[in-house]
C-alpha cells in the first residue's frame, strides 16, 4: 500500500467508518495537530469526530504524495453546518503512521456565488444551500450565549468570534448598533455588575436565514446596574433576539431585553 492509499484508508476509517480502534493503529500517539479548528493531539481529533453528526462523511477529490507528505483536496459533508466544508489537508507520515497535520477549510459555494464560475469540489456545484435547522441555529448561537453566563470569567471576545462574523452588527434600536468588539465590552461590563449573571435559551425558532431566540436572564447585581444601585435583590427577566445567519456565523442581530422590568424587581 503506497502512502496515498494509506492516508485515504485512514481518513475513511476515522471519518466515515468511525472505527476508532483501527484508527488508533493508523494515527501516531504523538500526533501533532496544527489545525485552528481541532484540539491538540490524536485524542483531540478523535473526540471531535465523535462529537460530529453521525452521518458526516469525508469525500476525496485529489491526493498527491511528496516524500513523507501527502496532500489531499476533499470535502466534509453533513457536518452539522449549513454548508459542506471543502478541505485542503497536508499530513506527514512517520514510521508508518500519521504524525502531523495542517489544513485549510472553506465553506462550499453555490453556482451563483462562485466568482470563477467553477465548483470548488469536483465538477458539480452543490444543488442548494441546505436549509438552516433549529439544531444548526442552536450550535451557531451557543458561543454567544455562553459569553453571557458570568462574562467576567470568560474569553468573551473569543466566544463572540466563534459565533459572529467580524462585521457583525448588534442593533438595540432600529438604527443604533454595536460592533462585535463593542458588544464584548458591554457583556463584560454587565458581568462585572452582575457576577452571577445567567442567560438561558428557553425557545429557539428558525425562519429562512433568521433565528429567533427567547431567553431568560437572571442575576443579583453587586454593583451599579443600568444606573441603579445594588439592593441585594435579584432579577428574572426576558430577552428576545432576532439573528440573521450568513454561512455558519451570525451576521447581525436585533435584540430587546426587559431591563425596565429587571430594574423594577431589584428596586422594590
N, C-alpha and C positions, 0 to 999 in steps of 0.2 A: 504494500500500500504506500503510494507516494504521499508527500506532505499535504498536497491539496486535498486528496481523498481523505486523509486522516482528519484534517480540520473540518471538512464538511460532515464527516461522520460524527465528530464531537459536537458540532452545532446541532445536528439532527437529534442526537442522543439527549442533549440537555434541553434545548428549547422546544422541540416537537414531541419527543417521546417521554420527556420528564423522568428519565431513568437516572436518578441521582447516584445510585450505587455504581453504575457503569461509568457515568460521567466523572466520578471521583478518581477513576483509574486513567482518565484522559487529561485531566487538569492537574497541574503541579500543586502540592500542598502549600508551596511558597509562591503561588500565583501573584503577579504584580498587576494591579488594575489602575490604568491612567484615565479611565472614563470619568467625565464630570457627572454622569447620571447613575453610576453604580458604586456602592460602598466598597471599601478595600477588600482585597483578598478573594480566595475561592469561595469562602463562606458568604461574603457579601454578594457575589454573583449568584450563587445557588439560592440564597434567601430571596433575592429579588425575583428570580424566576418562579419560586414557589408562591410568591405573593401576586404574580401576574394572572390575568384571566386564564382559565383552563384551556380555552380554545385559541390562545395566542400561538402563532406559527412563524418560523423563520423560513424565508424563501431566498435562494441564492440566484444571482444573475451572472456574476463573473467571479472567478477565483484565479489568482496568479501567485506563483511561488518565486521567491528570490532568496536563495540561500536558506537561512533559518527563519525567514519571514514569509508569511502568507497574507496576501491582501484579498479582501472579499468585498464585493458590492452586493448588498442584499436588501431584504425588506422584512420588517416585523409587522404582521397583520393581526387584527383582533387583539390589539394591545391595550384595550380599555380607554383609548383616546378617540377623538373624532376622526383622526386620520392615521393611516399606516405610517410607520417610521421607515424611511429609506436610510440604510446604514452603510457607511464605509468603515470596515473593520481591518485592523492590522494586528496580527498575532505573531508572537515569536515562539519558536519551538526549541526546547532544550531537553536533552536526554529523553526524547520521545514523548514529551508532554507539553501541553500548552502552558507557557511560563510567563507570558507578558502580553498586555493588550492595550490598544489605543482605538478610539472610534470617533466618528463624526456622524451626527444624526440630524435628519431633516424631515419635516412633515411632507408627505407626498401631495403634490398639487394636481388639480384637475386640468383638463384641456384649456379651459377659459383662463386659468391662472398662469399657464406656462408661457413666459416671455419668448422662449426659444421655439415654441410650437411643438416640442417633442416631449415624450414622457420621461420621468425620472428613472423609471424601472421598466426594463423590458421594452416591448414595442406597443404597449397599450396604456392608456390613461385609466385611472380608477373611474368607475361609472358615475359616481357622485360622492360628495362628501357625506359620510354617514351621519344620520340624524343624531343630534345631541340627546342623550338619555339622562334620566334622573341620576343614575349611578355615575355617569361621567361628570355631571354637574356637581355632585357631592364631592367627587375626587378633586375637581378643579378648584372649588371654593374652600376646601378643607384647610389649606395652609393659612388663608386669610382669617378664618375663624379661630384657628389655633393661636394666631398672633394676638387675638383679643382676650385670651384667657391668661390672666396675670401677665400682661405685656412686659412688666419690669423684669421678668425672669426669662424672657425670650429674645431670640435674634429676630426682632420684628422686621427689620429691613430684609433679611434673608428669606423669611417666610412670605412676605409680600412679593418678593422677586420670584418665588416659586409659583405664586398664584396669578400674578398680574404682569402684563406687558410693560416694558419701560415707559411707554407713552400713556399708561393708564390714567384715567381721569375719574375722580370720585366727586360726584355732584351732591351737595347738600341743599341746593336750591335749583331752580331751572337753569340758572346761568352761572352760578359760582361753583368752582371745582378746585380740588387739591390734586397735586401730582402724587405719584407713588411715594416719593421721598417725604413730601409734606404730610401725607397720611400716616406714615410710620411715626413721625414726631407726635402727631395727635394721639395715636394709640399709646405711645409711651407716657404722654402727659396724663391721660386718663388712668393708666396703670399706676402712676405714682400717687394719684389722689385716691384711687380705689384699689388697694393691694390685692384684695380677694376677688377682683372682677372675674365673673364667669359669664361666658357667652355661649349659648347652646342653640343649635338649629332645631326648631320644632316642626317645620314643614318646608318642603322644597318642591318647586314645580318648574317645568320646562315648557317653553313655547318658542319653537324655532331656535334662534340663537340667543334667546333670553332665558335667564334663570331668575326665578323669584324665590326669595328666602324669607320666611317668617322666623325671627329669632327671639330669644329671651335673654335679657341682660340682668344680672343680679350682682349685688355687692354692698359693702359698707364703707363709705368714704371716711378716710382718716385725715384728709387734707381738703383744702378748698376745692369744691366741685361745681363747675359752671357758675362760679361766683358765690356759691353758698358755703357757709362754714359747716364743718362736720358736727353732727349731733349725737353720734353713736348709733343712729338708726340706719336701717338698710333700705334698699330699693329693689323692686322687682318689676321690670318694665319690658315693653315690646319694641321690636325694631322690624322694619320691612326693607329689604334690599332688592333692587332690580338690576341685575348684571347683564351686560352684553358680552358674549364669548366670541373671541376671534382665534381660530385654530384650537389650541388646547390651553389657552390662558384667558384671563379676563381683560377686556379692553376698556370698559367703563362701568360705572355704577351710579344709580340714583338711589339715595337712601333716606329713610325717615326713622328717627328714634324718638320715643316719647319721653324726652328728658324733662319736660314740664311735669309730667306725672311722677317721674322719679324724684324730682326736687320736692314736690308736694309730700311724698312719702317720708322723706328724711327731715322735713321741717314741721311735721305735725306736732 
